[in-house]
């Protein structure tokens, strides 16, 4: 399970777009509400994105 605020990059339909997890749905399939940097919000499963590693300077 990923936390709210986790940065990601899409690997499927919006491939290459970056975004952030804003919420988790009640779905038993583990869908997340994702807000992409281009303003689009969508529901996505964990197989449709990869988590972006943040450097320590970004989290401070």
ZIURKA-V667291 format. One record per helix or strand of 2 or more residues. SS is the DSSP state (hx for helix, st for strand). FROM is the first residue (numbers start at 0). TO is the last residue. If there is no record, write none. Layout:
BEGIN
SS:FROM:TO
SS:FROM:TO
END
This chain:
BEGIN
st:6:9
st:17:23
st:31:35
st:40:43
hx:45:47
st:48:50
hx:55:58
END
